[in-house]
Each structure stands twice: as C-alpha cells, then as structure tokens.
Amino acid sequence: MSLTLERPTPTPSRLVVDLAGGQPVRNPAAGLSCKHCGATYSLSPVHVCEQCWAPLEISYDEKLLAAVTREAIEAGPRNLWRYAALLPAGHDPATRVSLGAGCTPLRRSDRLAAELGMRSLWVKDDSANPTHSFKDRVVSVALSAAREYGFTTVACASTGNLAQAVAAHAASAGLRYVVLIPADLEPAKTVAAAVYGGSLVAVEGSYDDVNRLCSEIASEEEWAFVNVNVRPFYAEGSKTLGYEVAEQLGWRLPRQVVVPIASGSLLTKIDKAFTELGRIGLVEAEPYAVFGAQATGCSPVSTAFRDGTDDVSPVKPSTIAKSLAIGNPADGAYAVSVCRRTGGAVADVSDEEIVAGIRLLARTEGVFAETAGGVTVSCLRKLLAEGRLDPDAETVVYNTGDGLKTTDAVASVAVPAATIKPSYGAFCRAGLA
C-alpha cells in the first residue's frame, strides 16, 4: 500500500477527519496518566512517570468516547482504523501509517472445542494480518503517532514479529528504521525483518539485553522507539483486538479469553478495550474472565500469580516460544492484576506442550500457529484440566502469529508420512491407499 508523504505537524491537533462517512469526530486522547501514582501529563512521546518511574498510558476524553456509535464504527474501513475514534493517533490520512491490519477472522472452533470438552470456542486469528502477527496493529498506531510528532526515524527492540511489522510499515511510509533483535532469533523472523532494506541489528544477548540497549539509544537519539518513548500510543493498538472480538460476536463480550503474555501489554489492553466498550455503552457491561498464557521457560507472570504476589521477578528465558521470551515484562504486574480482578488465572506450559498445542490447533481447525499460539492452546487445555476455566462458557483464544515464522519448533515432528518410489505399488506398500 503506497502512502502520500507530507511533512507531519510537530504537535498533533485534536481535530480529525471524517473516517466513516458521517460527521467529523475529534481525537479522544486527552493526555497521559501514570498507571501507578496517577500523575497526569500532556499528550507527548514520553512513556515513564517523572514522579515514580512507572509506565504512562493514554487517558481519554470520556465525552468523546461516549459519542462513538456502533453505526459509525460499522461504516468505517475494513481494518483497525474503523476504531479511530477510540484511538490516540492516526486520525489524519496525511500522517496515518497503515498496511490494512485488523478485521482478522474470528473462527468458530467446534472441532477443537469438542476435543477439549468445551461448549463454545472461538479462535481470533491474527496471523491474517499483513506481516502475519498482531504486531501490525500496534505498529500502525505507533508509527502514525511518530509521524504526527515529526519523527523521521523509527526503531524498536523485538523478538521478531515487531521487527518485521516496524520494517514493513516504515518502508511503506518512507521512514528510516532501525530494528534490534536477539542474535539467536528464529531464522525465518530474521529474514522477514531484513528483507525491507532498512537497518536490522542483531545483538548478542536476550531480548531484555536488547531492550536495555534500546533505552540507552532512545536517550541519545531523536528517534521514535515504538516500545520505548512511543509505547503509550503503541500499546493502545492492542485494544483493537478486544474491540473486534466484541463486534464480531454481535456487540457482546465473551465470558472468557485466553491471551499469550510476553510483556503483558496485550492482555491488559484487551481488558481495557472490554472495559471501555461497556463503560461507553457499545456493549452490555457483563462479567468476563481474562486468562494469561506463558511458556514455562519464561513464566515470571505465571509464577507471580501462582505465588499470590504482585512482585513479578525477572527470569532468564529458556523456551522455544521466543516471541514470548521477555524475562522482565514491563506490564507483568498489571497482567497479574487483571487476571485476579476478572476471576481469571495465568498458566504456563513446557516446550513439549507448546509443540502439542501447535499440532492440536492445526489438526482440528486448520490454523498453523507460531509458538505463542501453541502456548495459548496448551494453556487453555491446562486451565480446563485444573478446573480454572469453565468449559460451558463462551471462550475466545488469541492466536497472535503465523506458524511459518517458527517452523523450527515443529520440524522434527511435522514430517512426511512416508518417502516412496514413484510407483503405485510403492504407494500401496507404504499403507497409504
């Protein structure tokens, strides 16, 4: 998708264009607020509270949110920007960066449900996004904000999916980009991030090492780091995964959701989306439970939940689910809080269970998930077995990426049924007829 490039304004206006064919709306973002102490700040590309060093998030003008209607959303584009009136950036087409992410399938999963003994199960399949992961959503919002604030270079620390999403969106918008990844990333994700022609930097260390380096660079360079200084905008893009599920279910909330946890931001923003929709009257504000899914080899959030503490202690990741391998999750404590508040839980599964989850989803529903999806499906099965998740309640699980990005994880078990000579006799002798 090509974009017409115009010089972005250094200070974004609250005025926005008509996106859905109705009356013009305004940017509902009112400022920033600290998630810990509640200190407030003007809307700008900063992410840490000066008072307590906790993360900042976008706050909204409730009157503007309450003015949003189902009809206006439904008349909008068939991508995440149909929810522009609920987002903090990207209202002006001159600065919006979009490859058309969003409106991905919500697949009714009766075969998987039957295998697990569930009554109603859906898979929200975000592997259908342009770069085949949910990161296209957050990047579209983050880079739109970056352009509005006049940045010409964008960057990120990534376990792979974010690197590709930033590279693709930046390339489409004519922005310079620098993405940093752990040097031991899956080969497919490395290639996918490098193909767009910008600067891909492999760092000898874990994701947490990469993230620390990015924080250092961000303090010296006037770049928009999507998961550092632009993080409050970036994180809001994940809300669209909550909005879409509610809309696709006929403007109602599921009773249970299972969400993979890396930094914890995705889970907290899906919860924020459900809460917002109920508060402004777009859905009935009914109870729902949020469940988190981690790999045992990187399970600081699951450990904190199990231990009954809010203290999410950093760990050294060791798991095939590299997209979830964040040993010091920025929003881990907030994810624990959401799961407790909603009556959910956090589980973790081994690498062997992750592979089994990938194969189970593929075999029953024809969806090839990356390792994060294997984590989610196997955690779903574990939560059911432990009696934490209600098999009779309508449930949505989130598949956040495409299995073609992590083929190494299943290469040893996803093999040909037989290798034969090119004859019908050989075919029959192999027991395939």
N, C-alpha and C positions, 0 to 999 in steps of 0.2 A: 504494500500500500504506500503510495507516494504522498508526501505532505508538502504543502506550500509553506516555505520558511519565511517568517517575518521576524523582525527584531522584537524579542519579548520585552514587555514593560518590566522595570525593576520592582515595582510594587503592584501586586495584583489588585484589581478593582473588585468590589463586591458585586458589581453589575455583571450579569451573564446573559447569554443569548437564549433564544427560544429553541429548545432541543427537540421538542415533541410535537410541534405544530400548534401549540396552544399559546397561552400568554407567557411573556418573558418571566423568568424567575431570577432570584439572586443567589449568589454563593452563600450557603448557610453557615460556613465556617466562621466562627466569631473570634477565635483566639486559641491559645494553648493553655492547658492546665496540668499541674503535676499530679501524677497518679498516686503519690504518697501523701504529700502535705497540702495539696490543693492550691498552691500558689498559681497565679494566673499571669500570662504573658501575651503580648501582641502576636498575631499570626506572622511567623517568620521561619526561616530554615534553621531552627535550633531544636535540640532533642533532649537536653538534660536540664533539670531544675537547678537554678543557681543557689537555692536555699538548702536543698537536701540531697542533690545529685541523683534523684530518682528520675525515671523517664517521663517525658511530656507526651500528652496526646491532644488531639484536636477536640475543642469544645464547639458547640453549635448554638445558633440562634433557634431556640425551640419554636418560636412563632413561624419561622420559615420552614422548619421541618414539618410542622403540623399542617402547613398549607399544601404539602405534596399529596397527590391523589393517585389511586390505582390507575385511573384512566390515563393520567399524564405519563405514568411510567410505561404502561402498555402501548402507548402511542409512540414511544421512543425507539431508538435504533436497536437492532438485534445484537447488542453487545453490552458490555458493562456500563456504557455511558447512558443507558436508559435510566440509571440511578444517579445521574449527575447532580440532581437537586438534593441528594443526600451525601454528597462527597465534597471534599475541601479544595479540589483543583480540577482543571480540565474543562471548564465551562466555555471557554473561548476557543473555537476551532483553530484560530491562528496560533495558539500555543499548545493545544492538546496533542499528545503523542499516543497514537493508537494503531494497533495491528488488528483490531477487531476481537479482542479477547472477551470472553464471557458468553452467556447463554449456552453453556455446555449442557450435555444431556443429563437428565435425572432419570436413571434407568431403574425401572421396576425389576427387582431381582428375585423372582419367585423360586427359581431353581436353587439359588444359594440359600434362600430362606428355608426351603424345605429340608435342605441338607443340615441346617443348623437348628431346625425345630422352631422357626420363627413364623409369625403370622404375616407381618408386613415389613418388607425390607426394600430400601432403595439405595442405589449407588450413585452418588454425584460424581460424574466422571470428568475431571478437569484435564485429563490427558488430551482432550479435544481442542485445547487452546492452541494458538499459533505456534508457540515453541514447546508445546506438549507438557505444560505444567501450569499450576495455579499461579506461578510467579509472574505470568504475563499480566495478571490483574494488578498486583501491587506495583509493578514497574510502570505500567501505563499511567497510574495516578502519580507516582513519584516523579517520573520524567516530565509529566505535564506541569507539576509544581516547580520543578527545576527550571524549566523554560520560562515560566511566569516570573521567577525571581532573577532571571538574566544569566543563569549559569550556562556555560558553553562546553564544559567537560563534566561528564557523569562517571561514577565509579561505584564499586561495591566489593564487599567480601562475600564469597559464595562457596557453597558445597556443590555447585554445578548448575542446578536449574535456574537460579537467579542470574548467574553469569551469562547464560545463553539469552535469557529474557532481556537483560540490560543491553547486551550486544546487539540483538535484533532490533529492539525499539530505538536505540541510539542511532544505529545505522539508517533506519528508515527516516529519522528526523534530522539527519545531518549533524549530529552531535558527536564530539570526540568522547571516547570512552576508554576507561582503564578498569579491567576486572581482575581481581586477585583470587586465586583458588589454592587449596592444598595441593602439593605436588603429586600426591598419591590418588588423586581423583579418578573415577572410572574413565577409561579411555574415550568412550562414546560422548561423555559430557565435556571432556576436554576439547575434542574435535568440534562439538556443537557450539562451544563458546568461542573458538578460534576462527571459525570459518568466515565470520563477518568482517574480518580485516583490521580490527582495532588492536589494542594492546591487552593481551592476556598474559598475566604474570603468575607463574607457579611458585608457591612459597613452600620451603621445606619446613613443614610443621602441620599442626592440626588446624581446623577451622578457627578455633579460639586464638591461635597464634596469628592467623591471617586477620582476624577481626581486630586484634590489638594493633597490628601494623596499620590497618586502615584508619583507626582512630588517630594514630600518630600523624599519618599523612593528611588526614582531614583537618588537623590543627595547623598545618603549614600551607596547604594548597587551597585555593578558592575553587574547589570542586564540589559538586553535589553528590555526596555519598548516599545512595538510596537507603542504606540501612545504618547510617550514622546521622548526619545533620538533617537529612530529609526524611528520617524514619517516621515521624508522626504522620506525614502525608502517605508515605509508602504503606504503613500498616493499615490505613483506612481502606485501601483497595481490597483487603481480605473480607471486609463487610459484605461485598457483593456476593460472596459465596453463601452467606446467610440470606440476603435479600432474594437471590434467585431460587433457592430451595423453597422459600415461603411462597413466592409467586408461582412456581411450577406445581406446587401442591394445591393450587387454587386459593392462594392467600390465606394460608394457615401454617402453623408451626408444627413440625414433627414432635413427637413426645420424647425422642431420644436421638442424639447424634454421637458419632464416634469420629474423632478428629486426631490425625497424627500430630505429635509435638516435636518440634525442633527448638526454635526459640520460645515457643509458647504463644507467639503473637496471633497466629491463625486461629487458634482455639478461642482466645479472648475476644477477637474481633467478630467471630461468628456469633458468640454470645452477645456482644454489643449490638450487632445487627438485629437479632431476635428481640432484644430489649427495646431498641428504638422503634421497631415496627409495631410492637404492642403499645408503646407509650404514645405514639402519634396516631394510632387508630387504623393502621393499614392491615393489621391482623388482630384477632382476639388475643389478649394477653394471657394465654394459658400456660400452665407449668410445662417445663421441658427440662430434660437432664442432659448434661454435657459430659462425655467420657473422653479421656485422653489416651493416646496410644504411643508407646515408646519401645525402642529396642532395648533388651536387657543390657547390651554392651554400652549403652549410653542412656541411662534411665534416672537422671537426677530428680526429675519431676515426679516420676512414679515412686521413687524411694521416699521423697518428702511426703507424698500423700499417704503412703503406707505407714510411715513413722508418725503421722499425725502432727507434722510440723510445717511451719511456713518457711523454714530455712532450707532453700534448695542449694545443697552443697555441690560445688563443681566436681566433675569427674573427668577422667581421661577416656575418650571414646575408643571403643574397640568393637565394631559391628559392620556388617555388610551394608547396613542401611545408612550410607554415608550422607544422604540428604537430610537425615535427622541427627547427624553426629555433631551436635553442639553441646559440649560438656558444661558450659556455663551459660545457660539460657537466660536471655535478658528479661523475658516475661514469664519465667518459670513459676515464680511465687504467685503471680496473678492467675496463671492457669490453674494452679492448685486451688486458689480461692474460688474460681468459677465452678470447678467441679464439685467442691464442697457445698457451695451455695445452692447449686441446682439439684443436688442429690445424685450427682454422678460419681465417677471414680477415675483413677488413672491406672492402667495396667502396662506391663511390659512383656515381651516375648523374645525367645532366643533366635539366633540366626537360622537354625533349622526350622523353627516355627514360621519365620518370615518367608522362607522359600516355600513351605507348605501353604501359606496364605496366598502367595502369588499364584501357585498352581491351582488352588481351590477356586479362586475368583475366575481364572482363565477357563477352567474346566466347566464351571457351572454357568457363567454369564458371558463368556467370550470377551472378557476385558483383561488385557495384559497390563498389569500394573507394575510400576517400578517398586523397589524395595519398600518405600514408605507405604505403598498400598498393601503390600504383604504384611507389614506391621499392623496396619489398621484392621485388616480382615482377621488376622490371627488373634489380635486383642479382642475383637468382637466375640470370637469363639470362646476365648478365655473368660471374658466377663460374663457370658451366658453360663458357662460351666460353674462359675463361682457364685451364681445367683445374684450378681450385682445388676445385671441388665435384664429388663423384663422382655421375655420372648413374645408376649402378646401385644406390646406397644409398638406403634409405628416408628421405625428406626431408619435413619439415614447415615450411611458411612461415606466418608470422603476419600476418593482416590485422587491424589494430587499430582500424579505424573505418569508418564508412559514407560512401559517395561522395556522398550527398545533402548532406553538410556542406561539400563542396568542389566544387560543380558548376561554379564559375567556371573551374576548371582545364581542363575538357574542353568548355566551352560552345562554343568555336569549331569543334570537330571533331565533336561529338555533335549533329548537326542533322538535320532531316527529309530523307528521300531525295528528296523532290520536294514542290512545292506546286502543287496542281492545282485545276481547276474541279470542282464536284460532279457529274461525269458519268462513266459507264463508259468512254466514248470517250477522255476526258482521262486516265483511269487507264491505258488501254492505250497511248496515245501517250507516256506517261511511261516505258514499258518495264517496268511493274510486274506485268503479267499473267503 
